[in-house]
Amino acid sequence: MKHTLTRFLSMLTLTCVTLFTATAGQAGDYSKPQELVAKGTAVFKSFMQDPNMEWFRNNVHNAKGIFIVPQMLRGGFIIGGSGGSGLLVAQDQKTGEWSYPAFYTMGAVSLGLQIGADASEIILMVMTEKGINAMLSTEFKLGGDVAVAAGPVGASAKAQTADILAFGRSKGLFGGISIEGAVVAPRYEWNNSYYNTPASPVDILIKKTMKNHQADELRAALPKKQGSRTKPLGS
């Protein structure tokens, strides 16, 4: 009996790991970065129009960076996993101008009593310099290297103090969205491909030496930080 149970659990574990690997590999893994930009633009506009995202809509202009994952897939039984591709834009705190996008992956493996599958749209508001600096590294863990908290829902809700605030919408059997422990890393090949030259996250987000006008619609949809106008009043 004990041998049979052990064998069953081993087979179950192997099956779950295989399913997670396939899911994470396909999650939002669009064939071209241009497709990710187009989908990310649509998701951001949808969040801005969502009546449940009033706090997000009223405060997103204060973010130092916005990380959009159009599709984060998650599934599992006892052993679960999630994965997706995303894009990050950073705001110049002096001018309010947004950078062109840099591309990343985000994924995690989790253990616990869970069953089902879902697909989520996730937007992370990067609120601190520590959060931006983490995004410039080779990889980092949400909730480990930087503090992450669920973004408030409703106009009167108050945000927790955190480097990153997470907002998401999910459909499926899972009840909520959790990105604690997820690892975020740059997609260097996509960055180079999208800008047709070697392009690091620093070049794209901080130095702002990279441009691709296919992302102009996304940048135009991003609200600027209040008080960021450089033109004197009355001029």
ABEGO torsion letter per residue (X at the ends): XAAAAAAAAAAAAAAAAAAAAAAAAABGBBABAAAAAAAAAAAAAAAAABAAAAAAAAAAAABABBBBBABBBBBEBGBBBBBBBBBBBBBBAAAGBBBBBBBBBBBBBBBEBBBEBBBBBBBBBBABAAAAAAAABABBBBGAABBBBBBBBEAABBBBBBABBBBBBBBEABABBBABGBBBBBBAAAAAAAAGBBBBAAAAAAAGABBBAAAAAAAAABBBBBGABABBBGX
